[in-house]
């Protein structure tokens, strides 16, 4: 289903910047990408297009936030230690990615060979009789690895083949024929998906492969050498970047495709709570002893984090009345009216009455007044808008998870326990701070919210589309979809992965 983009600057002479006027003033009516008089690959032409897009981005930001300082700043910090307090997103980032205590680095250190060489061979679907045989086969796969098996691993290498077909289709439809195919794979992992895509391009589309560039962006230091070894046969076309995409600072002027396959589910979120009087609080963790996780306790502070405020504004959860009140707060040094508000935070304190304490605790414990906000996902989209202005985005991720924590878009906490030699069983967890660093944290993605936030950050000139995973395969997979059919006609790709969604965006041909 195609979602019309809302908000943001459009494409055309109405965008009032000087670069935009110069760009559209010389337009002869034909799209520049097909005009022989304008070389789309020249540096001067790229500079002109990027200047127009940057003017539009800055104008969108100005209209959205009116240069208010409360929306500026904020970061996803890589803390070397717990310290005395951490906001939720930094705590999740610490629990997952800290070089010593994080879940993923510990997992790769402990099971280095198993986690980096690939889990299993392709599933022999044609030799499986029915759904029961398939489920029994997959159960054994899950039990044989300490990690969690993903759809891209289950359906390898065909998953990469279909993505390669999608890249070719996108290049033919959206790129100028003189432009090379440039791909940025964010969170490339072990490189299995990249290898299957590049092998397919080299075999079936050698002309396109000859000029393509493949950039693998990976922040896990244990996987960099694995990527180099696995993609060694394509080294003329591959660049490996060892950093977090949130720290990317190099401007890509050319048209490119950004792949984010199962990336958002591992991105930290923030958590907010609210009561019937619309008092919104941020969720923090405090530590009574410095760096002692065992002394962690939950804290709730009045909403003031600029990243959370930006996300609420992008999503329209901060309505015009609230936005006006926020401007008043800025002008009056935090005083909205002459009379102080009833309370600033949902956190109980010693001066509260017994009734107030019980009321606050009821809202804290209520799943209907808790929301998990993908603020790091928003920062990622802001990075794309600023440093990849001409990108085409492909996202594949989960839209819902089972056994999640309470709240809107709550994550699932899960861990693999080794119960015997080469046998690992999944166990869910029900508390974050008591299991930090020992459990995997998987967040669902609200694709309707993603469409809204993406359009406001990256602009209305990008066409966005969201579809279920089976629909994507039926559209782009062609006859390859039949490769996953058992003898009884059961196809797990089309029948079992309804919660898995695909989100795509395409840049305007004129820019």
Secondary structure, DSSP 8 states (H G I E B T S, - for coil): -EE---SS--SSTTS-SHHHHHHHHT--SS-GGG-TTS-TTSHHHHHHHHHHHHHHHHHHHHHHHTT-GGGS-------SS--SEEEHHHHHHHHHH-TTT-HHHHHHHHTHHHHHS-S-----GGG--SHHHHHHHHHHHHHT-SS---HHHHTTTHHHHHHHHHHHHHHHHHS-TTS--EEEEET-TTSHHHHHHHHHHHHH-HHHHHH-EEEEEE--GGGHHHHHHHTGGGTTTEEEEES-GGG------S-EEEEEET-GGGS--EEEEE-TT--EEEEEEEESSTT-GGGEEEEEEES--HHHHHHHHHTT-S-HHHHHHHHHHHHTTT-SSSS--S-S-SS--TTS-HHHHHHHHHHHH-GGGEEEE-HHHHHHHHHHHHH-TTEEEEEEEES--SS--SSBT--EEEEEEEEETTEEEEEEES-STTSTTTSEEE----HHHHHHHHHHHH-TTSEEEEEEHHHHHHHHTGGGGGGGB-TTS-BHHHHT-TTEEEEEEE--TT-
